[in-house]
Amino acid sequence: MFAMITLLLLWLLQIVFLQSFYNQMQLRSVKNAADEIAANIENDNIFRFIDNIAYENAMQIILTDQNGVIWYRVDEYSSAYQINQNPYREDSKLNWQIGMYQNLPEDYSSFLQKLLESTDGTISYELVSDANSTNLIYGKMISGIEKPLILYINTPVGAVQSTIKILRTILLIVTGLLLLVGSALAYFFARRFAKPIAAISMQAKEMANGRDNIVFEKGFCDELDELSDTLHRAAQSLAKLERSRRELLANITHDLRTPLTLIIGYAEKIEDLSWQDREEACQDAAIIKRESDRLTLLVNDILDYSVLQSGSAVFDFQLVNISELAENVLIQFHVICEQQNLAIERNIEPGMSVMADKQRIAQVFYNLITNALIHVGEDKIVGIKVYQNGETVRVEIYDRGSGIAQTDLPHIWERYFTSRERRRSENGTGLGLSIVKEILTAHMAQYGVISREGHGSCFWFELPFSQ
């Protein structure tokens, strides 16, 4: 199609419209020459100026007055061979010829009448002679030195039919070659590009339908190989996302089913059996309350994680005294520590300030301390440190429990990892560390964990120190 469009333009421009283009260019050239003569009519070298124009443009130029008396006449031949013997040229003063229409073209009288009747003082038309040759006639009224002058310009408009015949022959040859080359290129592109792209498109549709073991077409060019690699990575990511979605759904279903089952069971027990025994009814109600709290915690964690991961969470960054914030969060664990005989070591430097969202960082403290208490060691001690580390404030929350296996360390920030890899306390949801990761990432904080099996774990994060 590209070759055919190119050829169509060539045929139109070189064959169909060539004569029209040529005529328009000739008319433009004549108009420019007339304008130059009119602009230089009072120039001392006007004769030589007109001679040069006539010679360079193959024109016959005649200046007369309105009565047809010649003021100056020249053509391309007289300007070339008799430039100094022009009978209508005087180097001193104008020498007006006596008599009307002497040595003038046969059509001059009709030309002059048309010009005098024109509205803008110019005319142009084509004149066909007996020999079937065509000339372009152009006239213009200009202001002379002594009186108004009539400018008559006659130039041949040669038929370009012979040129068109030559061009037609050349274009026929070019057309055949271009169509042949275009067909070869079309076949090449179809075999080397279109077919592999169609294959990749079909494979992408299969990927959209759920297939995750697709091998995309490769080996025909670097760009399409890169596209195949990108689609392959996308397929792997989608497969991983689908597995995570199924695991998340399974874990949520499991974690929701357990407290709901207990709540329903004990509610029915109270209704049917234990409502008459106040002590037993109170115990059953306490279990219902505990499971309701667990269910509320799970739902809240799921909602928090979903909002954070979607990027729609709104953060209110302000100057926060993170030392005071840590102390306030620890107060919430006072009752739990007394009930379970736990202790929290404090090493908190006062006045450590950072730019952060106060509520979100408090949630980070709460989740990390809760995680440490769940995995506390035999000494029943967990610890928290807040101190300045160069230009940052470093927070460390540690326990002396069983620690984390080295193979598990890269996965601990994943949602529900603990529920899959090791036993979780009934108070946990498996989303705590994932929420911590999303909050710290939004704060552009550095964070990590240091752990060794049998020696406990230390979770840490750093935020830039602010005065």
N, C-alpha and C positions, 0 to 999 in steps of 0.2 A: 504493500500500500504506500509506503514511503517513496519507493522508486516511482510508482505510478503518479503520485501527486507531484513529485519533482519534474517528471517528464511532461505532465499536463501544463505546469507553469512555464516550462521552456517552450512548448509548442505555442502557447498563447502569446508569450512575450516576443518570441523570435519569428513567428510565422503570421499569426492572425492580426496582431496589433502593431507589427513593425512599421508598416506604412504610416499609420496614424501617429505613432511616436515620432517618426522621422519628420512628418509635416509640422507637428507641434514644436519640435526642437528648432526647425528652420524659422518658423514664425517668431519664436522667442529670440532667436539670434538677430533677425531683422529688426524687431522692436528695440532691442538693446543698441544696435547700430544707429537707428534713428534718434534715440534719446541722446546718445553720445554726440552726434552731429549737432542736434539742437542746443546742447549744453555748451558746445565749443564754437558756435557760429560766429562769434565776435573775436575769436582767437586769430592772431596774425598768421599762424601756420595752418589755417583751416583747410587750405588746398591740399597740402601734403597729408593732413589728417584724414581727409576724405579719400585721397588716393590709397592710403594704407588700408583703410577699411574695405574699399572696393576690391583690392588685390587679395587681402587675407580671407575674405568671405565670398569671393566669386560673385560680386554684385555689380549691377549697373545702377549708378546713382546720378540723379538729375535734380538740379535746383532751378526753379523758374519762379517768375512772379505770377500773380493771379491771371495775367493775360496770356500766359504761355510763352513768354519771352525767356530764353535760357540765360540763367546766371552762371551756372557751372554744370559740366557734364563729364562723367568719367565712368569707365568700366574696368574690369580686371585686366583687360589686355592693354588699354591705353595707360593704365597706371603702372603696368609692368614694363612696357617698351617705349612709350612716348610720354613719359611723365613730365618732361621739360618742353614738349612740343604740343601740349594740349591747347587747342585753339580757344578754349573757353576759360583759359587761366591767365590772369594778369597779376604779377607780383606786387604791383603798386596799388592801383585802385580797381574797383569793379568795372568791368567792361561789358555793359549790357548789349546783347545782340539785337539787331534791328529786325522786326518782323515777328509774327506769331507762329508758333508750332513748327519752327524750322529745326530740322534734325531731331525731331522728337518721335517716339513710338507712335504707331498708328492708333492705339487705343487711348492716347493721352487725353483727348478731348472728353471722352466718356469718363476717364479716370478723374479729371479735374472737376467735372460736374458732380460726380459722386462725393468727392472730398468736400467740396463747398457745401453740399447738402447734409453732410454728416453733423451729428450733434456734438461730438467730442473732438473734432478736428483731426481724426485719424480714420483710415479705412484699410482693409486687407481683403484680398480675394485671390482665387486661383484663375489663371488665364491659360486656356488650352489652344495651342497654335495649330496650323494646318498639318504640321508634321507629327501631330499627336503628342508633342512635348508640352509639359505643364510648367508654368512659371508662377511664382508667388509675387503678387503685386502689393506693395505697401505704400501708403501715402500719409504724410503728416504736415500740418500747417505750423510753421515756425516763424518767429520774429527775426527778420534780418536786420542788417545795419541801416539800410536806407528805406526799406519797405518790407511788408510781409512776404514770406517766401513759401513756395510749395516744394516739399521734399518727396521725390519719387524714387522708390527702390524696387528693382526688378531682379529676382534671383531664381534660378531654375530649381524646381522641386522634382528631382529625378525619381522615376519609378524604381522601386527596389525589388521588382519582381525577379530580376536575375539573381540578386543577392538572396532572396527568399528561396529560390530553387536550390542554390548551393547549401543554404542552411537546412532545408528540408532533407536533402541527401545526408548531411552530417547527422541530423537529429534522428533519422531512421536508423543509422548505424549505432548511435548512442543509445537509442531506445532499446534496440535488441540486446546490446551488451548489458545495460542496466537491469533489464528484466531478467536476464540470465543470472547476473550476479545477485540480484534481489531474491530470486527463487532459491539460489544456493544458500544464501544467508538465512532465509526463512526456514529452510530445511535444517540447517545447522542449529539455529536457535531452538527450533521445536525439539530436536533430538537432545541437545545438550542442556537446555535450560527449561523449556516449557514442561517437558515430561517429568524431570525431577521435581520441579515446583509443584506440579499436580500431585505427585506422589507424597510430597511433604504435606500438602493440603489435606489429602485423605488421611494421612497418619495423625495430623493435628485434630481432625474430626473424631478419630478413634480415641485420642487422648481426652477430648471433651466428653466422650461417652463413658469414660471411666477406666479405660485400659492404661496400665502403668508400666507395662513391659515392652514399650514400643522402641524399635531401633529406627531412627530417622535416616532418610536417604543422604548419602555423603559421597564425595569423591569427584565432583564435576567442576567446582570452582571454590575459591577461598571464602567468598561472601556467603554462598549457600551452605558451605560447611559450617561456618560460624552460626548461621541461622539454625542448622540442625543441632549443633551443640547447645544453643540457647533453649531450643524447644525440648531437648532431652533433659536439661537441668530443670526446666519448668515442669516437665512430666514427673520428675523425681520429687520436686517440691510439692506438687499437687498430691502425689501418692502419700508423701509423708504427712501432709496436712489432713488427708482423708483418714489415715490411720490415727492421727492425733484426735480427730473429731470423733471417731468411733470409740477410742479409748476414753475420751472425756465424757461422752454420753454414757458409756458403760459405768464409769466411776461415779458420775453424778447419780445415775439411776441406783447404783448400789448404796451409795452413801445416803441418798434420800429415802430409800426403801427401809433401811434398818431403823432409823428413828421413827418413821411413820408407822411401821409395824408395831414397835414397842408402844407408841402413844395410843394407837387404836386398841392394842391388846389390853393394856392396863386400864384404859378407859372403860372397855367392856367388862373387865374384872370388877372395877369399882361398881359399875352399874348392876352387875348380876350377883356378885358374891360379897365383896368386902365393904359395901356401903354401910353394913350394920356394925362392923368392927372399926371403930374410929382410928385406932392405931395402925391397923393394916391399910385402911383407906388413905391415911396420911402418907404412909410409905409408898403406896402406889402413885399417889398424886405427886410426890417428890420425884419419882422416876419419870413421870410424864413431863414435869417441869424441866428436869435435866435434859431429856431428849428434845424438848421444844427449844431449849437454849442451844443445844447442839445443832438442831435443824436451822435455827435462825443464823447461827454463826456460819454454817455452810452456805446458806443462801446469800448472806452478805458478802462472803469471800468471793463467791462466783460472780456476783454483780460487780464488785470492785475490780476483779481481774478483767472482766469483759470490758468495762469502761476504760480501764488503763490500757489494755491491749489494743482497743479500737482507736486510740488517739483522741478520743472526744473528752477526756478528763480535763477539767479546768484547774490550773494551779495558781495559787495566790502567793507569789514570791515576796518575801519581806525579810527584814533583819530579825533573826531569831537567835536568842541565847540558848544554844543547844545544851549547855550545862544544866540550866534550870529545867529545860524540857525533859532531859533524861531523869532528873530527880522526880519530877511530877509523874512521869510514867511509872517509875519504880514504886510509887505509893500504891498504885492499883494492884500490885502483886503482894502487898503486905499480908492480906488475909490468906492467900494461897500458900505463901511460905510458912505461915504459922500452922496451918492445917496439915501440911505435908512435911513439916520439920525441915524446911529448906532455908538456905542462907544465900544472900547476894552480896558479893564483895564489890565495894565501890572505890573507884580511883578516878574521880571526876575533877578536872581542873576548872575553877570558876571562870566565868566571863568569856567562854568560847562562843563567838558569834559567827553565824553564816547567813547567806541569803538563801532562803528555802521556803517551802510551803509548810507551815507549822503543823497542820493536821496530818499531812502525808508523812512527814518525818517522824511524828509521834507514832503513826501506824507502823513504820519501819522498826522503831524501837520495840513496840509491843509484839510484833511478829517474831523478831529475832530473840527477844527474851523468852517468849513462850516456847520457841523451838529449843532454846537452851534448857529450860526447865523440863521439857518433855524428855530430853536425852541426858539429864543430869547423871553424874557418876555416883559411886557409892559414898563419896564424901558429902553429897547433898549440897554442893556449893556451885554456884554459877557466878560469873563476874562481868563487870562492865567498866571500861576505861574510856575517858574522853580527855584528849590532850592535844596540844598544838604540835604539829609535825611539819616544821618548815613553814611554808605558806599555806598549809591546809590544816583543818581540824580532823583528827582521826578518831573514829569510834570503833572500839573492839568489844564484842560480846562473846564470852567463851564459857565452855563447860569442860568437865573432866570425865566425860562419859566414854562410851565405846569408840567414838570417832567414826570416820567415814572411810570406806575403802577407796584406794586411789583410782580404781576403775569407775567408781561412782561419782567422783568429784565433778567431772564435766557435765553431769546430768542433774545435779541437785537443784538447779534453778528451774528445771522443767516442772510443769504442773503435774500433780499427782505422782511424781516420781517416788515419793516415800511410800505411797500406798501400793506401788508395784514391786519395790525392791526390798523393803524391810517393814517390819510391823510398826504401825502408827498408833499412837495413843488415841483413845476414843475422843479426846478433846481436839484433835487435829483435823484439818480438812485436806491437807496435801496441796493447798494453794498459797500458803503463807510466804514461802521463799519466792514463788513466782511473782506475787504482788510486790515484794521487796525489790526484786529485780526491775520491774516496770517503773516503780517510783524513783529508784536511784538512777535509772537510765534517763528518765525525764529531767532529773536534776543535773545530768551530765557528770555524775559523781563516779569516782573510782571505787570499786568494791571487789570483794573476793572472800575466799575461805581458806584457812590453813588448818589441816586436819591430818591426823595419823591414827591408824587403828590402835585402840587401847590407850590412847593419850588424850582423847577429847577433840573438840573442834573450836576454832576461833573465827567468827564471822566479823568482817571489818568493812568500813567504808570511809571515804574521805571527801570533804567538801572544802572549797576555798575559804580561808579565814577572812572575815570582814571586821573592820573596826566598828 
